[in-house]
Amino acid sequence: MFVQDLTAGLTYQDLPEDVLWVLRRSLLDTLGVAAKHILNSLSLVSLRQSVT
């Protein structure tokens, strides 16, 4: 049995509140790290190189 077989019919309402809390916190953490480092000088150099 594959994971996709177990989760194919899963809805948001099926998830326990503690799982939702971890998911929300992880998403906010990821967005915070991305926002913090987006203006990092190395990021800007990489961005300039990818655009040109």
DSSP file (Angstrom, degrees, kcal/mol; ACC not computed):
  #  RESIDUE AA STRUCTURE BP1 BP2  ACC     N-H-->O    O-->H-N    N-H-->O    O-->H-N    TCO  KAPPA ALPHA  PHI   PSI    X-CA   Y-CA   Z-CA
    1    1 A M              0   0    0      0, 0.0     2,-0.2     0, 0.0     3,-0.0   0.000 360.0 360.0 360.0 136.9    0.0    0.0    0.0
    2    2 A F    >>  -     0   0    0      1,-0.1     4,-1.2     0, 0.0     3,-0.6  -0.611 360.0-116.1-100.3 160.0    1.3    3.4   -0.9
    3    3 A V  H 3> S+     0   0    0      1,-0.2     4,-1.9    -2,-0.2     3,-0.4   0.887 115.4  58.7 -60.7 -39.7    1.0    6.7    0.9
    4    4 A Q  H 3> S+     0   0    0      1,-0.2     4,-1.1     2,-0.2    -1,-0.2   0.816 101.2  56.0 -63.1 -28.5   -1.1    8.2   -1.9
    5    5 A D  H <4 S+     0   0    0     -3,-0.6     4,-0.3     1,-0.2    -1,-0.2   0.869 110.4  44.9 -67.9 -35.9   -3.6    5.4   -1.4
    6    6 A L  H  < S+     0   0    0     -4,-1.2    -2,-0.2    -3,-0.4    -1,-0.2   0.814 121.3  37.3 -75.8 -30.7   -4.0    6.3    2.3
    7    7 A T  H >< S+     0   0    0     -4,-1.9     3,-1.3     1,-0.2    -2,-0.2   0.461  86.3  96.3-104.1  -2.2   -4.3   10.1    1.6
    8    8 A A  T 3< S+     0   0    0     -4,-1.1    -1,-0.2     1,-0.3    -2,-0.1   0.876  95.7  34.2 -58.6 -40.8   -6.3   10.2   -1.6
    9    9 A G  T 3  S+     0   0    0     -4,-0.3    -1,-0.3    -3,-0.2     2,-0.2   0.321  90.6 124.8 -97.3   8.3   -9.6   10.7    0.2
   10   10 A L    <   -     0   0    0     -3,-1.3     2,-0.3     3,-0.0    -3,-0.1  -0.472  40.0-167.7 -73.7 135.1   -8.3   12.8    3.0
   11   11 A T    >>  -     0   0    0     -2,-0.2     3,-1.1     1,-0.1     4,-0.6  -0.756  36.9-105.3-116.3 167.4   -9.8   16.2    3.5
   12   12 A Y  G >4 S+     0   0    0     -2,-0.3     3,-1.1     1,-0.3     8,-0.1   0.872 120.8  56.5 -57.2 -39.3   -8.8   19.2    5.7
   13   13 A Q  G 34 S+     0   0    0      1,-0.2    -1,-0.3    -3,-0.0    -3,-0.0   0.710  97.8  63.7 -69.1 -19.8  -11.5   18.4    8.2
   14   14 A D  G <4 S+     0   0    0     -3,-1.1    -1,-0.2     2,-0.1    -2,-0.2   0.692  83.3  94.0 -76.5 -18.4  -10.1   14.9    8.6
   15   15 A L  S << S-     0   0    0     -3,-1.1     5,-0.0    -4,-0.6     2,-0.0  -0.560  81.6-116.6 -80.0 136.3   -6.8   16.2   10.1
   16   16 A P     >  -     0   0    0      0, 0.0     4,-2.1     0, 0.0     3,-0.5  -0.315  25.3-113.5 -66.4 154.3   -6.5   16.4   13.8
   17   17 A E  H  > S+     0   0    0      1,-0.2     4,-2.3     2,-0.2     5,-0.1   0.849 115.5  55.8 -60.6 -36.7   -6.1   19.9   15.3
   18   18 A D  H  > S+     0   0    0      2,-0.2     4,-1.8     1,-0.2    -1,-0.2   0.861 107.5  49.6 -66.9 -33.3   -2.5   19.2   16.6
   19   19 A V  H  > S+     0   0    0     -3,-0.5     4,-2.5     2,-0.2    -2,-0.2   0.915 110.5  50.0 -68.2 -42.6   -1.5   18.2   13.0
   20   20 A L  H  X S+     0   0    0     -4,-2.1     4,-2.7     1,-0.2    -2,-0.2   0.889 108.2  53.8 -61.7 -38.9   -3.0   21.4   11.6
   21   21 A W  H  X S+     0   0    0     -4,-2.3     4,-2.5     2,-0.2    -1,-0.2   0.924 110.1  46.2 -62.3 -44.4   -1.1   23.4   14.3
   22   22 A V  H  X S+     0   0    0     -4,-1.8     4,-2.6     2,-0.2    -2,-0.2   0.910 112.7  50.8 -65.0 -42.0    2.2   21.9   13.2
   23   23 A L  H  X S+     0   0    0     -4,-2.5     4,-2.3     2,-0.2    -2,-0.2   0.922 112.0  46.6 -61.3 -44.8    1.4   22.4    9.6
   24   24 A R  H  X S+     0   0    0     -4,-2.7     4,-2.6     2,-0.2     5,-0.2   0.929 113.6  48.2 -63.9 -45.1    0.6   26.1   10.1
   25   25 A R  H  X S+     0   0    0     -4,-2.5     4,-2.4     1,-0.2    -2,-0.2   0.901 111.9  49.8 -63.4 -40.8    3.7   26.7   12.3
   26   26 A S  H  X S+     0   0    0     -4,-2.6     4,-2.4     2,-0.2    -1,-0.2   0.898 111.2  49.0 -65.3 -40.5    5.9   25.0    9.7
   27   27 A L  H  X S+     0   0    0     -4,-2.3     4,-2.5     2,-0.2    -2,-0.2   0.934 112.8  47.0 -64.5 -45.8    4.4   27.1    6.9
   28   28 A L  H  X S+     0   0    0     -4,-2.6     4,-2.3     1,-0.2    -2,-0.2   0.888 112.0  51.1 -63.1 -38.9    4.9   30.3    8.9
   29   29 A D  H  X S+     0   0    0     -4,-2.4     4,-2.4    -5,-0.2    -1,-0.2   0.920 110.6  48.6 -63.7 -44.3    8.4   29.3    9.8
   30   30 A T  H  X S+     0   0    0     -4,-2.4     4,-2.3     1,-0.2    -2,-0.2   0.918 112.8  47.5 -62.8 -44.2    9.3   28.6    6.1
   31   31 A L  H  X S+     0   0    0     -4,-2.5     4,-2.5     1,-0.2    -1,-0.2   0.882 111.5  51.7 -64.8 -37.9    7.8   31.9    5.0
   32   32 A G  H  X S+     0   0    0     -4,-2.3     4,-2.2     2,-0.2    -2,-0.2   0.913 110.6  46.7 -65.5 -43.2    9.7   33.8    7.8
   33   33 A V  H  X S+     0   0    0     -4,-2.4     4,-1.9     2,-0.2    -2,-0.2   0.911 113.5  49.4 -65.1 -41.9   13.0   32.2    6.8
   34   34 A A  H  X S+     0   0    0     -4,-2.3     4,-1.0     1,-0.2    -2,-0.2   0.916 112.2  47.7 -63.8 -43.2   12.4   33.0    3.1
   35   35 A A  H  < S+     0   0    0     -4,-2.5     4,-0.4     1,-0.2     3,-0.3   0.877 111.4  51.6 -65.8 -37.6   11.5   36.6    3.9
   36   36 A K  H  < S+     0   0    0     -4,-2.2     3,-0.3     1,-0.2    -1,-0.2   0.886 118.3  35.4 -65.3 -40.1   14.5   37.1    6.1
   37   37 A H  H >< S+     0   0    0     -4,-1.9     3,-1.2     1,-0.2     6,-0.2   0.430  89.7  90.8-100.0   0.0   17.0   35.8    3.5
   38   38 A I  T 3< S+     0   0    0     -4,-1.0    -1,-0.2    -3,-0.3    -2,-0.1   0.819  93.6  44.2 -67.9 -27.5   15.4   37.1    0.3
   39   39 A L  T 3  S+     0   0    0     -4,-0.4    -1,-0.3    -3,-0.3    -2,-0.1   0.299  82.8 129.5 -98.7   9.5   17.5   40.3    0.6
   40   40 A N    <>  -     0   0    0     -3,-1.2     4,-2.2     1,-0.1     3,-0.3  -0.377  69.2-121.4 -60.0 141.0   20.7   38.5    1.5
   41   41 A S  H  > S+     0   0    0      1,-0.3     4,-2.2     2,-0.2     5,-0.2   0.863 113.1  52.4 -59.3 -37.1   23.5   39.7   -0.7
   42   42 A L  H  > S+     0   0    0      1,-0.2     4,-2.4     2,-0.2    -1,-0.3   0.892 108.4  51.4 -65.3 -38.0   24.2   36.2   -2.0
   43   43 A S  H  > S+     0   0    0     -3,-0.3     4,-2.6    -6,-0.2    -2,-0.2   0.900 109.0  50.6 -64.1 -40.1   20.5   35.8   -2.9
   44   44 A L  H  X S+     0   0    0     -4,-2.2     4,-2.6     2,-0.2    -2,-0.2   0.896 109.7  49.9 -65.6 -39.3   20.6   39.1   -4.8
   45   45 A V  H  X S+     0   0    0     -4,-2.2     4,-2.4     2,-0.2    -2,-0.2   0.935 112.3  47.8 -63.0 -45.7   23.7   38.0   -6.7
   46   46 A S  H  X S+     0   0    0     -4,-2.4     4,-2.1     1,-0.2    -2,-0.2   0.896 111.7  50.6 -62.0 -40.7   21.9   34.7   -7.6
   47   47 A L  H  X S+     0   0    0     -4,-2.6     4,-1.7     2,-0.2    -1,-0.2   0.927 110.3  48.8 -64.1 -44.6   18.8   36.5   -8.6
   48   48 A R  H  X S+     0   0    0     -4,-2.6     4,-1.9     1,-0.2    -2,-0.2   0.902 111.8  49.9 -61.8 -40.7   20.8   38.9  -10.9
   49   49 A Q  H  < S+     0   0    0     -4,-2.4    -1,-0.2     1,-0.2    -2,-0.2   0.862 110.8  48.6 -66.9 -35.6   22.6   35.9  -12.5
   50   50 A S  H  < S+     0   0    0     -4,-2.1    -1,-0.2     1,-0.2    -2,-0.2   0.795 111.9  49.2 -76.4 -26.6   19.4   34.0  -13.2
   51   51 A V  H  <        0   0    0     -4,-1.7    -2,-0.2     1,-0.2    -1,-0.2   0.863 360.0 360.0 -79.4 -36.8   17.7   37.0  -14.7
   52   52 A T     <        0   0    0     -4,-1.9    -1,-0.2    -5,-0.2    -2,-0.2   0.469 360.0 360.0 -88.2 360.0   20.5   38.0  -17.1
